[in-house]
Amino acid sequence: MALLLPSSPSPSPPFSPSPLPRPRRTLETPLAISRSPRPHPFRPNPSVGARERVSPLLAAAPQESKWRTRVSFFPSFIKKRGKSREELKEELLAAIAPLDRGADAGPRTKRASIGELEAVNPVKEPLKSDLLNGKWELLYTTSRSILQTQRPKFLRPNGKIYQAINTDTLRAQNMETWPYFNQVTANLVPLNERRVAVRFDTFKIFGLIPIKAPEGGRGELEITYLDEEIRISRGDKGNLFILKMVDPTYRVPV
């Protein structure tokens, strides 16, 4: 329904008749009761001060703002809480489990999760930790030379691959199982608390025939994450290695 608002009076035409005289009020004339118009719901009441003319919605705004602040605190608190180290580790292990040690991995496979886990590494000086000692099973790598992805699948290493490290003797050993059973041993030279130079000394073909390693058989290895179960290492050629502990009592041949 349209609101009918009073229009402003227009000037009298020049030849309009004179207005009739207003009748005088006598004692017999009843007094007219003046009724103040009801305030329009959307029009400010001139009798109310500017400070008092506050919309009910605006009046409730401070209380509503406080309520929203209290309610919004909980979602923001939940969002700021990051994943725990165990959650990150479980997520990473689940992601790499079906990837055939990395042979079936894409170029972007869980790199973000690996970085997040490395960021919460509990052992800052792994070369001084006993957790590093023992035999580790390779779960995932980006090294093409280990995966042999250029070969047909039946000619690749199909069995488990291990790496053993002993920090007291500074020795390391890589071991393939089925079908080749190749091995290589190396000396480790610490460069800092988490990085070593690796100098290979002896290869064994089929686990039986020892061959002296060439002079160029060397590299570097940095341990970026270490706990009782998992180790993450990175090589100097950009390769990534994720391993799990299988035998903490294993000793590398000297």
C-alpha positions as a Python dict, from the first residue, in 0.01 Angstrom:
ca = {
    (1, 'M'): (0, 0, 0),
    (2, 'A'): (151, 336, -94),
    (3, 'L'): (205, 584, 188),
    (4, 'L'): (22, 912, 132),
    (5, 'L'): (241, 1193, 255),
    (6, 'P'): (107, 1547, 298),
    (7, 'S'): (212, 1771, 14),
    (8, 'S'): (337, 2124, 67),
    (9, 'P'): (68, 2391, 29),
    (10, 'S'): (65, 2563, -306),
    (11, 'P'): (25, 2941, -327),
    (12, 'S'): (-334, 3068, -369),
    (13, 'P'): (-429, 3172, -717),
    (14, 'P'): (-442, 3551, -767),
    (15, 'F'): (-822, 3562, -801),
    (16, 'S'): (-921, 3307, -536),
    (17, 'P'): (-1205, 3411, -304),
    (18, 'S'): (-1115, 3537, 40),
    (19, 'P'): (-1122, 3271, 309),
    (20, 'L'): (-1428, 3262, 530),
    (21, 'P'): (-1383, 3414, 875),
    (22, 'R'): (-1299, 3161, 1146),
    (23, 'P'): (-1592, 3123, 1389),
    (24, 'R'): (-1537, 3253, 1737),
    (25, 'R'): (-1526, 3006, 2017),
    (26, 'T'): (-1780, 3074, 2287),
    (27, 'L'): (-1839, 2913, 2619),
    (28, 'E'): (-2094, 2687, 2457),
    (29, 'T'): (-1851, 2574, 2192),
    (30, 'P'): (-1687, 2246, 2304),
    (31, 'L'): (-1310, 2241, 2314),
    (32, 'A'): (-1156, 2024, 2043),
    (33, 'I'): (-924, 1759, 2179),
    (34, 'S'): (-595, 1776, 1993),
    (35, 'R'): (-455, 1437, 1918),
    (36, 'S'): (-89, 1408, 1833),
    (37, 'P'): (-38, 1195, 1525),
    (38, 'R'): (99, 846, 1582),
    (39, 'P'): (467, 831, 1492),
    (40, 'H'): (534, 670, 1159),
    (41, 'P'): (743, 354, 1204),
    (42, 'F'): (999, 467, 944),
    (43, 'R'): (992, 844, 1009),
    (44, 'P'): (1196, 1004, 1292),
    (45, 'N'): (990, 1155, 1568),
    (46, 'P'): (1090, 1524, 1606),
    (47, 'S'): (1006, 1513, 1976),
    (48, 'V'): (1278, 1254, 2039),
    (49, 'G'): (1638, 1366, 2067),
    (50, 'A'): (1899, 1259, 1815),
    (51, 'R'): (2070, 1040, 2071),
    (52, 'E'): (1744, 868, 2161),
    (53, 'R'): (1646, 799, 1801),
    (54, 'V'): (1829, 468, 1772),
    (55, 'S'): (1700, 184, 1560),
    (56, 'P'): (1620, -133, 1758),
    (57, 'L'): (1850, -322, 1521),
    (58, 'L'): (2137, -83, 1592),
    (59, 'A'): (2067, -95, 1963),
    (60, 'A'): (2114, -471, 1958),
    (61, 'A'): (2431, -449, 1748),
    (62, 'P'): (2685, -434, 2036),
    (63, 'Q'): (2536, -740, 2204),
    (64, 'E'): (2516, -924, 1873),
    (65, 'S'): (2876, -828, 1795),
    (66, 'K'): (2994, -968, 2128),
    (67, 'W'): (2799, -1288, 2066),
    (68, 'R'): (2949, -1327, 1721),
    (69, 'T'): (3297, -1266, 1861),
    (70, 'R'): (3252, -1542, 2117),
    (71, 'V'): (3108, -1784, 1863),
    (72, 'S'): (3368, -1711, 1593),
    (73, 'F'): (3651, -1771, 1841),
    (74, 'F'): (3601, -2147, 1834),
    (75, 'P'): (3623, -2202, 1455),
    (76, 'S'): (3933, -1981, 1436),
    (77, 'F'): (4092, -2174, 1721),
    (78, 'I'): (4018, -2504, 1546),
    (79, 'K'): (4155, -2380, 1214),
    (80, 'K'): (4479, -2259, 1372),
    (81, 'R'): (4544, -2598, 1528),
    (82, 'G'): (4773, -2784, 1290),
    (83, 'K'): (4805, -3157, 1246),
    (84, 'S'): (5012, -3346, 1499),
    (85, 'R'): (5338, -3517, 1406),
    (86, 'E'): (5173, -3860, 1429),
    (87, 'E'): (4887, -3749, 1204),
    (88, 'L'): (5130, -3616, 943),
    (89, 'K'): (5330, -3938, 956),
    (90, 'E'): (5025, -4161, 917),
    (91, 'E'): (4898, -3949, 629),
    (92, 'L'): (5233, -3971, 450),
    (93, 'L'): (5270, -4347, 499),
    (94, 'A'): (4916, -4405, 370),
    (95, 'A'): (4988, -4193, 62),
    (96, 'I'): (5310, -4372, -41),
    (97, 'A'): (5196, -4727, 44),
    (98, 'P'): (5043, -4807, -300),
    (99, 'L'): (5320, -4639, -505),
    (100, 'D'): (5562, -4935, -543),
    (101, 'R'): (5844, -4752, -362),
    (102, 'G'): (5786, -4450, -588),
    (103, 'A'): (5786, -4622, -929),
    (104, 'D'): (5415, -4540, -969),
    (105, 'A'): (5435, -4192, -816),
    (106, 'G'): (5349, -3871, -997),
    (107, 'P'): (5576, -3564, -985),
    (108, 'R'): (5368, -3396, -710),
    (109, 'T'): (5311, -3694, -485),
    (110, 'K'): (5267, -3564, -131),
    (111, 'R'): (5564, -3330, -143),
    (112, 'A'): (5376, -3086, 84),
    (113, 'S'): (5313, -3356, 348),
    (114, 'I'): (5681, -3455, 343),
    (115, 'G'): (5785, -3094, 402),
    (116, 'E'): (5536, -3057, 689),
    (117, 'L'): (5675, -3367, 859),
    (118, 'E'): (6034, -3251, 812),
    (119, 'A'): (5938, -2919, 973),
    (120, 'V'): (5849, -3098, 1300),
    (121, 'N'): (6159, -3320, 1310),
    (122, 'P'): (6204, -3418, 1678),
    (123, 'V'): (6577, -3501, 1644),
    (124, 'K'): (6777, -3194, 1551),
    (125, 'E'): (7118, -3368, 1552),
    (126, 'P'): (7050, -3715, 1404),
    (127, 'L'): (7417, -3813, 1367),
    (128, 'K'): (7446, -3798, 1746),
    (129, 'S'): (7133, -4008, 1803),
    (130, 'D'): (7117, -4384, 1858),
    (131, 'L'): (6784, -4383, 1669),
    (132, 'L'): (6983, -4372, 1346),
    (133, 'N'): (7157, -4706, 1410),
    (134, 'G'): (7023, -5026, 1254),
    (135, 'K'): (6863, -5159, 936),
    (136, 'W'): (6603, -4948, 752),
    (137, 'E'): (6365, -5063, 479),
    (138, 'L'): (6317, -4833, 181),
    (139, 'L'): (5950, -4735, 143),
    (140, 'Y'): (5972, -4455, -113),
    (141, 'T'): (6235, -4284, -326),
    (142, 'T'): (6262, -4056, -625),
    (143, 'S'): (6596, -4210, -734),
    (144, 'R'): (6561, -4353, -1085),
    (145, 'S'): (6886, -4549, -1045),
    (146, 'I'): (6737, -4743, -753),
    (147, 'L'): (6389, -4788, -902),
    (148, 'Q'): (6526, -4881, -1248),
    (149, 'T'): (6206, -4753, -1408),
    (150, 'Q'): (6371, -4757, -1752),
    (151, 'R'): (6371, -5138, -1740),
    (152, 'P'): (6072, -5369, -1789),
    (153, 'K'): (5901, -5434, -1459),
    (154, 'F'): (6013, -5797, -1435),
    (155, 'L'): (6380, -5685, -1455),
    (156, 'R'): (6352, -5427, -1177),
    (157, 'P'): (6433, -5498, -810),
    (158, 'N'): (6111, -5660, -689),
    (159, 'G'): (6214, -5756, -337),
    (160, 'K'): (6274, -5533, -40),
    (161, 'I'): (6561, -5283, -34),
    (162, 'Y'): (6744, -5198, 288),
    (163, 'Q'): (6992, -4941, 412),
    (164, 'A'): (7189, -4986, 734),
    (165, 'I'): (7382, -4720, 926),
    (166, 'N'): (7610, -4740, 1229),
    (167, 'T'): (7714, -4403, 1370),
    (168, 'D'): (7982, -4540, 1604),
    (169, 'T'): (8183, -4690, 1315),
    (170, 'L'): (8058, -4440, 1052),
    (171, 'R'): (7965, -4723, 816),
    (172, 'A'): (7667, -4765, 584),
    (173, 'Q'): (7536, -5048, 367),
    (174, 'N'): (7275, -5072, 90),
    (175, 'M'): (7118, -5414, 25),
    (176, 'E'): (6887, -5534, -250),
    (177, 'T'): (6697, -5862, -224),
    (178, 'W'): (6521, -6051, -504),
    (179, 'P'): (6625, -6095, -781),
    (180, 'Y'): (6983, -5957, -773),
    (181, 'F'): (7085, -5943, -403),
    (182, 'N'): (7337, -5668, -478),
    (183, 'Q'): (7512, -5490, -191),
    (184, 'V'): (7737, -5190, -145),
    (185, 'T'): (7919, -5066, 167),
    (186, 'A'): (8046, -4715, 233),
    (187, 'N'): (8233, -4495, 479),
    (188, 'L'): (8057, -4190, 620),
    (189, 'V'): (8227, -3856, 679),
    (190, 'P'): (8020, -3615, 893),
    (191, 'L'): (7985, -3266, 746),
    (192, 'N'): (7759, -3134, 1022),
    (193, 'E'): (7504, -3271, 1271),
    (194, 'R'): (7271, -3396, 996),
    (195, 'R'): (7471, -3428, 674),
    (196, 'V'): (7737, -3684, 576),
    (197, 'A'): (7960, -3746, 278),
    (198, 'V'): (7919, -4103, 151),
    (199, 'R'): (8224, -4280, 3),
    (200, 'F'): (8146, -4624, -139),
    (201, 'D'): (8423, -4881, -103),
    (202, 'T'): (8293, -5230, -198),
    (203, 'F'): (8017, -5366, -423),
    (204, 'K'): (7888, -5723, -411),
    (205, 'I'): (7719, -5868, -717),
    (206, 'F'): (7452, -6126, -630),
    (207, 'G'): (7571, -6084, -272),
    (208, 'L'): (7882, -6295, -344),
    (209, 'I'): (8132, -6127, -577),
    (210, 'P'): (8310, -5831, -413),
    (211, 'I'): (8418, -5547, -643),
    (212, 'K'): (8607, -5238, -537),
    (213, 'A'): (8404, -4926, -590),
    (214, 'P'): (8534, -4670, -842),
    (215, 'E'): (8680, -4342, -719),
    (216, 'G'): (8374, -4153, -839),
    (217, 'G'): (8145, -4357, -616),
    (218, 'R'): (8057, -4090, -364),
    (219, 'G'): (7779, -3853, -270),
    (220, 'E'): (7615, -3674, 22),
    (221, 'L'): (7316, -3758, 239),
    (222, 'E'): (7119, -3527, 467),
    (223, 'I'): (6885, -3666, 734),
    (224, 'T'): (6587, -3431, 748),
    (225, 'Y'): (6357, -3634, 975),
    (226, 'L'): (6422, -3907, 1233),
    (227, 'D'): (6220, -4085, 1500),
    (228, 'E'): (6187, -4441, 1631),
    (229, 'E'): (6000, -4559, 1319),
    (230, 'I'): (6066, -4332, 1022),
    (231, 'R'): (6365, -4166, 859),
    (232, 'I'): (6358, -3915, 573),
    (233, 'S'): (6682, -3837, 389),
    (234, 'R'): (6775, -3623, 90),
    (235, 'G'): (7068, -3680, -142),
    (236, 'D'): (7293, -3419, -302),
    (237, 'K'): (7134, -3487, -643),
    (238, 'G'): (6788, -3395, -514),
    (239, 'N'): (6667, -3750, -451),
    (240, 'L'): (6433, -3824, -163),
    (241, 'F'): (6434, -4137, 55),
    (242, 'I'): (6171, -4247, 309),
    (243, 'L'): (6258, -4552, 520),
    (244, 'K'): (6118, -4738, 820),
    (245, 'M'): (6318, -4909, 1096),
    (246, 'V'): (6313, -5291, 1086),
    (247, 'D'): (6614, -5398, 1297),
    (248, 'P'): (6786, -5156, 1539),
    (249, 'T'): (7047, -5421, 1635),
    (250, 'Y'): (7190, -5473, 1284),
    (251, 'R'): (7564, -5408, 1241),
    (252, 'V'): (7730, -5304, 915),
    (253, 'P'): (8043, -5504, 827),
    (254, 'V'): (8360, -5306, 895),
}
